Amino acid sequence: MSDSNSDGLKGRTLFITGASRGIGLAIALRAARDGANIVIAAKTTEPHPKLPGTIYTAAAQIQAAGGQALPLTVDIRNDSQVADAVERTVKTYGGIDILINNASAISLSATPETDMKRFDLMHQINTRGTFLCSKLCMPHLARAPNPHILMLAPPLHLEERWFAPHLAYSLAKYGMSLCVLGLAGELRSRGIAVNALWPRTVIDTAALQVALSSFNSTQLRWVRKPQILADAAHVILMRGSREFTGNFCIDEDVLRAAGETDFAQYRYDGVREEDLLPDFFL
């Protein structure tokens, strides 16, 4: 897809939580192609036994794609680590143009099977982490020419079916969505856009493959590649921050509205459109 602005995100600084792998890394790589500065705010410094990628391997990929990379060890549950990361970002790149609240914890368990440690983890990362990162980046975003906060969060469909099977996860994930709703209104007068992006279908990430381990190998291919979210995020981030805020966007809808017609590029070979697994909350 061609960009209406040929420079795209060149020279812009993106602070992306959880950018060492998956969707966060895909968004980073798309911005890197424009020549953006990417802060990889994640806690993986050593390879995970089940999940590939560290902040350092992500940095190498970003630089190879044409961007600048600043890998920072950040657990977004830790106030001082986030504050230090924001400070280092501003010292290195002179400011922050875009915050991507991507980091998230998932456990699709029913209430009796959800231990409180896991409950707390999801709320600390998903809701509290999103709130904290947004709060600390706000003063710097206010000085950017086209500032955006983008959450990887679902639209607010308050229906029983989205809570009953995995209440703890839904509460934590909807907390991110409520941050979109509140911050969009709070920051509108300051010209900072706050939007949400969510996939129409299940997205192929290592973390989700672990979460869906009960699925068979064929079903695990009935997903789209994370590049669809990266391309949709890019479209959103190119919008004027004073004109486009408070929206709960779906990846496919964003791209169709931007003129994209080739969705086969986001599927695996042999997988039909009708085979794709729909995502939660839609």
Residue pairs with C-beta under 8 A, 6 or more apart in sequence:
1 231
1 235
1 255
1 258
1 259
1 260
3 34
3 234
3 238
4 238
5 238
7 34
7 35
8 31
8 33
8 34
8 35
8 36
8 234
8 238
9 31
9 34
9 35
9 36
9 97
9 98
9 234
9 237
9 238
10 34
10 35
10 36
11 35
11 36
11 37
12 31
12 34
12 36
12 37
12 97
12 98
13 36
13 37
13 38
13 39
13 89
13 93
13 94
13 95
13 96
13 97
13 98
14 27
14 28
14 31
14 36
14 37
14 38
14 39
14 97
14 98
14 99
14 100
15 39
15 41
15 85
15 86
15 89
15 96
15 98
15 99
15 100
15 133
15 137
16 24
16 27
16 28
16 38
16 39
16 40
16 41
16 100
16 102
17 24
17 41
17 42
17 74
17 76
17 100
17 101
17 102
17 103
17 129
17 133
18 24
18 41
18 42
18 102
18 103
18 104
19 25
19 27
19 28
19 38
19 39
19 40
19 41
19 42
19 55
19 58
19 100
19 102
20 40
20 42
20 44
20 53
20 54
20 55
20 57
20 58
21 44
21 51
21 52
21 53
21 58
21 205
21 206
21 207
22 53
22 205
22 206
22 207
22 226
23 102
23 152
23 203
23 205
23 226
23 229
23 230
24 42
24 100
24 102
24 103
25 53
25 58
25 61
25 226
26 225
26 226
26 227
26 229
26 230
27 100
27 102
27 229
27 230
27 233
27 234
28 38
28 40
28 58
28 62
28 67
29 61
29 62
29 65
29 67
29 230
30 227
30 230
30 231
30 233
30 234
31 38
31 67
31 234
31 237
32 38
32 61
32 62
32 63
32 65
32 66
32 67
32 69
33 65
33 66
33 67
34 66
34 67
35 66
35 67
35 68
36 67
36 68
37 67
37 68
37 69
37 70
37 92
37 93
38 62
38 67
38 68
38 69
38 70
39 70
39 72
39 85
39 89
39 93
39 96
40 55
40 58
40 59
40 62
40 69
40 70
40 71
40 72
41 72
41 74
41 76
41 82
41 85
41 103
41 133
42 55
42 58
42 73
42 74
42 103
43 73
43 74
43 75
44 51
44 53
44 54
44 55
45 54
45 55
45 56
45 73
46 54
47 53
47 54
50 206
50 210
51 206
51 207
51 210
52 206
53 206
55 71
55 72
55 73
56 71
58 69
58 71
59 69
59 70
59 71
60 69
62 68
62 69
63 69
68 93
70 88
70 89
70 92
70 93
72 85
72 88
72 89
73 81
74 81
74 82
74 85
75 81
76 82
76 103
76 125
76 129
76 132
76 133
77 124
77 125
77 128
77 129
79 132
82 129
82 132
82 133
82 136
83 136
86 96
86 136
86 137
86 140
89 96
89 140
90 96
90 140
95 140
95 143
95 144
96 137
96 140
96 141
96 144
96 147
97 141
97 144
97 145
97 146
97 147
97 148
98 141
98 144
98 147
98 148
98 149
98 150
98 237
99 133
99 134
99 137
99 141
99 148
99 149
99 150
100 150
100 152
100 233
101 129
101 130
101 133
101 134
101 149
101 150
101 151
101 152
101 153
101 176
101 179
102 152
103 125
103 129
104 125
104 126
104 152
104 173
104 176
105 121
105 122
105 125
105 126
105 172
106 122
106 169
106 207
106 208
106 211
107 114
107 118
107 122
107 166
107 168
107 169
107 211
108 165
108 166
108 169
108 211
109 118
109 166
109 168
109 169
110 165
110 166
110 167
111 167
111 168
114 167
114 168
118 168
119 168
119 172
122 168
122 169
122 171
122 172
122 173
123 171
123 172
123 175
125 172
126 172
126 173
126 175
126 176
127 172
127 175
127 176
127 178
127 179
128 175
130 151
130 153
130 175
130 176
130 179
131 179
134 149
134 179
134 183
134 194
137 149
138 187
138 192
141 147
141 148
141 149
141 192
142 190
142 191
142 192
146 240
146 241
147 191
147 192
147 193
147 241
148 192
148 193
148 194
148 195
148 236
148 237
148 241
149 183
149 187
149 192
149 193
149 194
149 195
150 194
150 195
150 196
150 197
150 233
150 236
150 237
151 176
151 177
151 179
151 180
151 194
151 195
151 196
151 197
152 176
152 196
152 197
152 198
152 229
153 173
153 174
153 176
153 177
153 179
153 180
153 196
153 197
153 198
153 248
154 173
154 174
154 177
154 196
154 198
154 248
154 280
154 281
154 282
155 177
155 196
155 198
155 248
155 250
155 281
155 282
156 174
156 177
156 178
156 181
156 248
157 281
157 282
162 170
162 280
162 281
163 170
163 171
170 281
173 281
176 196
177 196
177 248
179 194
180 194
180 195
180 196
180 246
180 248
181 246
183 194
184 193
184 194
184 195
184 245
184 246
185 246
187 193
187 194
187 245
188 245
188 246
191 241
191 242
192 241
192 245
193 239
193 240
193 241
193 242
193 244
193 245
194 245
194 246
195 236
195 244
195 245
195 246
195 247
195 248
195 249
196 247
196 248
196 249
197 229
197 232
197 233
197 236
197 249
197 250
197 251
197 254
198 248
198 249
198 250
198 251
198 279
198 281
198 282
199 224
199 228
199 229
199 250
199 251
199 252
199 279
200 224
200 250
200 251
200 252
200 253
200 278
200 279
200 282
201 223
201 224
201 252
201 276
201 277
201 278
201 279
202 208
202 212
202 222
202 223
202 224
202 276
202 277
202 278
202 279
203 223
203 224
203 225
203 226
203 228
203 229
203 279
204 220
204 223
204 224
204 225
204 226
204 268
205 226
208 223
209 220
212 219
212 220
219 277
221 268
221 270
221 271
222 271
222 275
222 276
222 277
223 268
223 276
223 277
224 266
224 267
224 276
225 266
225 267
225 268
227 265
227 266
228 251
228 252
228 255
228 263
228 266
229 251
231 251
231 255
231 260
232 249
232 251
232 252
232 254
232 255
235 254
235 255
235 258
236 244
236 249
236 254
250 282
252 263
255 263
263 273
267 273
267 276
